[in-house]
Amino acid sequence: MELPSWLLSRHNTLVALLICALGIAATPCLADTVAMNAARDLARKIATQLDPKQTLHAEFRDLTSAVSATEMIESQRTFENELNERGFHFAPSASAQILLKITLSADSESRLWVAEFTQESHSSVAIVSFALPSANAGFSQGAIMLQRQLILSQPQPILDYVFTGPASDTNASLLVLSPASISVMRFRDKSWQLNAMNLFQLAAPTPRDLQGRITLAGKSFEARFADIVCSGMISDLGGTDCSPTPTNPWQFIGANGNTQSAAAARGRNWFTTIATSSETSQQLPFFAVAGFAAGGQSLWAVAGTDGLIRAYAESGAEPIAALTGFGSQVAALQTGCGAGWQVLTTRPGDYSAPDAVQAQEWTGREFRAVGAALGFEGPVLALRPGSDGNSARAIVRNLKSNLYEAYSLNILCDR
């Protein structure tokens, strides 16, 4: 029996709380869950004071610096989802009947969500208090936790993104790759705002479920769509040049500086050949490849279109294992946690169902799940290793909001 969306939301929250209570998760999990739960409680309290026929607009601000901008966004989304499930609707501020001013404040003992609103010339206030956990709360010896940070959500499809500097640098720009455009975003007023955009004129057709990747080299960038390559300068998006390059394969970096080339299938969203540093071999079609190390050996994990992940030794033409139960996306992180390398995998399924990312470690014969899976409200369309090697980029289509979401994924552990 399929659970209704409101019950699934509460089920997922209870699971998250249980994971934290058991010590599987580290402090950020607890902080996010507590703040989001408090925002949900605030929405429930407000719902008893308002008429669902009234359209709402919510404005959030943080006076404490106790949570990140991402946590504020997640809390606002939780707040609005709760009210949506109770029959309320949100509108732009100019047309909304009720303006909700939500402030994260603090007293001597706890944090406070404070909602102020006016209806029929009467001002009202709703308050929910909560406490953020201490730095070492809920962390068990040897635990591995997969943590996500929402970077951006928007109605337009997202294929990939990259920062022009450290993510913590407020002067850094965010480059966002879409199926027919690239955008430069700047962080202002606690959110990413569009600074410049260029629409591509692609000379060749692209598949519906397009794969894309963007990389930086100084002030220039390269964007790939299947077998189409676009190159340009961040400061001059209008000068971007795009052309089909069927003989120019995608390059992937693995462990110990090893590389692998993959040729994109023309007009498709998968690859047809794979090449290690020593040989090239024809493979079954595959969606993604990730390089990692285990037992002093460099390995590759290849996510096939048949639902199998095949593991290859660095110089081997034949797989050393073919494993079931995985989705179409895979990425590897070198974290120093656990065995040193973790491989991120998605769940099997199609684009109409929620997804999850699971951290895996190689045992020599198979992948073994470590830590709890990280669930998403829609399919994970892409997983890419971050430029630092110990994080990953994830692109998700949220089936509830119908928005595309860009995340940064990190693994936390007790070393």
N, C-alpha and C positions, 0 to 999 in steps of 0.2 A: 504494500500500500504506500502511495506517495504521500509524504507529509506536506501540509500546507506551508507556505513560505514563512508565515509568522512563527510557526512552531520550529521550523528548521533554523531560523535565526536564533531562537532561544536555546535550541539543542547545541548549536555550534558554540555559543557563548559558554554553556555549561561544560562542554568538552574542553574549551580553552582554560577555564578555571581549574578543572580537574588536572589538566596537564601541568599547570603552574603549581598546583598544590602538591603534586607528586614529585616536584623537583626536576621535571624533564626540561622545563623552560627556565631561562634566565630572567633577570630583572625587567628588561624591556617588554617581555611578554606580559608580566604582571602589571606594569605601568600602563600599557596600552589597554589591557582588559579592564582594569579598574576605572580608568578615565572614560572609556567607551561605555561601560556599564552605567556609570554615573550620568553620562549624557542621555542614555536610554531612559533612566529613571526620571530625569528632568522632563523628557518628552512625554512620558506617561502622566506626570503631574500636571503639565500644561494642558494635555488633552482633556482633562476633567474640567477645565475652566473655559474652554473655547468650543465654538460650534464648528463641526467639520465642513459646513457650507462656506465658511470664511476662508479665503485664500491667504496664505502665509508667506512671509519672507524672513529668513534668518540671517543675522549678521553676527559672526563670532569674533572675539578678540581675547587676547591673553595678557593679563597684567602681572603674571608671576614668573614667566620664563621657565616654568617647571616642566613643561612638555615641549616637544619639538613642533615645528610647523606641520610636519607630516601627521603627528598625533592629533593636532587640532583639526586637520582636514578629515581624518578618520572619525573623530568624535562628532564632527558636524554631520558627516554622512550617516553615522549611526543614529543620531538625533532625528534627522530628516526621514530616514527609512522607517523609524518607529512611528512617526506621525503619519507617513504615507500609508502604512499598514493599518492605521486606525481611521482611514478615510479622509485625511487631510490632504490638501494640495498646495504646492508651493508655486509662487509666481515672482516675476521681477519686482523690485521694490516699488517701482512707479505704479504698478497695477495691483499690488497686494493690499488686502483689507486690514491685515494685522502685521505690524513690523515687530519681530522678536529680536531684541538685543541681548545676546548671550555673552557673558563675560566669565572668564576663568579667573577667580580671585583666590585669596587665601586669608586665613586667620592664624592665630598662634598655634593651632593644633592640626589643621587640615586644609585641603583645597576645597573650593566652592565653585560650583556652576551656578551662576545667577542669571535668571531670565527676567527681563523687564519688557512689558508690553502694555498697550493702551487699547481699550475697547469701550465704545460708547462713552468717551470722555472720562473713563475711569482707569487709573493706572494700577497695574498689578505687578507683583514680584513673586517668582518661584525660585527656591533655593534647594540645591542638593549638595551635601558635603561628602567628601571621600578623602582617603589618605593614600598617597603614593607609597609603595614599598621601599624599604631601605635598600642600600646598594647590594647587599648580599642575600636578600630575601629569596627563598624558594629555590636556591641553586644547589644541586646535588653533585657530589664528587664524580667527575668524569662525564657529566652530562653534555650532550651536543644539542644545540637548539638552532633551528633555521628561523631567521628573523627577516621580516620584510619592511620596506619603507616605500610608501607611495610617493612617487616623484611628480606625476602629472596624470590628469584624467581629462578627456575631451571627446566630443562626439565623432570627430574625424578619426579614421583608422591610423594606428601607429605601427610602424614596422620596427623601429629601433630608435635609440637616442644615445647621446654622448655628451659629457660635460667638457667644456674647454679648459677646466682647471679643477682643483679639488672641489668635491661637492659641498664642502663646508665654506668655501670662498664665495661670499655674496656678490663678488664682482665677476664670477665665472658665468659664462653663458651656457645655455642648454640647446643643443641642436637636436631637432626632432624630425625623423624621417617618416614620411607618409607615402602611399603608393604613387603619387604624382607630384610631390612637393617636398621641400625641405624648409624648416622654420628655425629661426634663431629666437630664443626666448630669454628674457631677463627677469630676475627675481625682484619684484616690487610689491609692496603692501601684502607681504606674507604669501604671495602666490606667483607662479610663473606667468608673465605677460608677453604677448607676441611683440617682437621688436622688428623682425623682417621675415619675408617669405618669398620663395621663388617657386613658381609652377614649372614642372618639367614638361618638355615636349618629347615624349619617348617615341623613338623611331620604330619600335617593334611592339607587338602585342604582349601583354603580361597575363599570367594566370590569375584566377579569381582569388585564391588563397596565396597571395604573393609572399615570398620571403625577401627580406631586405636587411641590409647591414650598413652601418656608417662607421667610418674610422677617421681619425685625425692624424695629421702629420704637421706639427707646427700650426700655422694659420690656414692651412689648406685641408680639405676633406675629400674623401672618396666614399660614394654611396653606390651600393650594388643592389640591383633588382634582378633576380634570376641571372640571365646572361647579359644584362645591360649594366654598364658602368657609367656613373656620373662623377665628374671631378670639378672642384671649384675652390674659391676662397671664401672664408667666413665673412670677410668685409665686403665681398662683391658677389652676392648670391645670383645676381642677374647674369653674371658671366659663366654660370655653370654649364658645362658641356656634357651631354649624354649620348652614348652610342652603343650599339650591340657589339659585344666582344666575345663571341662563342668560343674562341680559342684561349681566352684569358680566364683560367680557373679561379675559384675561390681558394684562399689560403687560410689554413687553420693552424694555430700554434698549440703544441702539446707540452708534455713534460720535458725538462732538460733542453729546452730550446728546439726540440724536434718540430718539424712542420709537416703538413699534409695538404695536398691539393685535391679539390673536388670540382668536377665539371657539372655545371647546372644543366638540367634537361631543358631543352628549348621549349618555351611556352608552358612549362610545368613548375611546380613548387618543390621539386626534389632534385637530387643529384644522381648521376649515373655511373661515375667512375671515381675511384679513390686512389691516391698515390702516396706512398710513404717515401722516405728519403732514398730507399734502395730499389723500389720497384713499383710498377703500376699494375693494377689488376681490375678486371671488370667485376662489379658487384651487383647484387640485387639493388633496385632503387632504394634510396634512403633520404630521410629528411634532415638529419643533423649528425654531427660527429664531435666528440670531445676527447682530448688527450689528457692522460693522467699517469701516475706512477704508483707502483705497488711492488713490494719485495725486490727492490732494486731494479725493476724492469719498467720500461716505458710502454704504455698500452694505449689503445684507442677504443672508445665505445661508439658504435655506429647504430643509430636508431633507424631501422628499416621501415619501408612502407607497409610491410607485412605484420607490423606490431612486435617484431623481435628486436632486441638489442644484441648485437654481435660484438664480442670482444676480440681484438686483434693484438698480437705482439707487434712491436715497432716494425720489424722487417718481415712479418709473416703475411703471405697472400691468403691463407685460409684462417677462418676464425678459430679461436681456441674455446669459444663457448657461444651458444645461441640461446638467449634467455627470453622467456615469455612474461607477460603481465606488465608491460610498460607502454607508455605513450610515445608520441612522435618527437618530443623535445628532450635534449640532453645537454648538460654543460658540466665542466669540471672546475673545482676550486682547490687551490693549495692553501690550506688554512693553518697547518700545524696542529689542528685538533685531531684526536683519535689516531688514525693511521697516517695522518698527514695530508692525504688527499680525500676529498669527497666528490662523488659524481651526483649531480642533481638530475632526477628523472621526473616525468609527468605520468599521469594515470592513463590507461587505455580508455578510449571513448571518442565521441565526435564533438563537433563544435556546439551542440545543443545542450551540453551538460556541464555542471560545475567540475572543476579540476583541482588538482593538488600537486605540489612539488615535494618530493621526498629525497632526503640526503641518503646516499648509499656509499658503502665501502666495499672494495674488492677483496674477496677472501682467497683468491687463487683459482677458484672454479666458478664463482657466481658473485652477484652483488647482494650485500646484506644491508637492510634498512637500519639506519641509526637515527635516533631521535624521533620526534613526532612529525608527521606530514603537515605541510602548511597549506591549508585550503583556500581556494579562491571562488568567487561567485560567478565563475564562467571559465571557458577554456583558456589554457595557457597557449598562446599563439607562437611564442618564441622564447627561447632561453639562450642567452649569450654570455660568455665570460666577461667580467669587467676588465677594464684596462689595468687594474692593480693586481689581477690574477687571483685574489682571494674574495671576490664578490662576483655577483652575476646580475645581468639585466633580464627582466621578465616583462613580457607584453601580454596583457590579459584583456579579453572581451567580457565585460561585466554584463551578465544576462539580466540582472535586475534593473540596473540603471541605463543599460544600452550604451554605456560609455566604454571607450578604450582606455586602459590604465597602464602606465609604465611604472615598474617597481625596481628597486634595488634590493637584492637578496644577499644576506650575510649569514655566516655560521658563527655562533658564539659557543664557547666551551670553557670548562674549567681545566686549564693546562696544568 
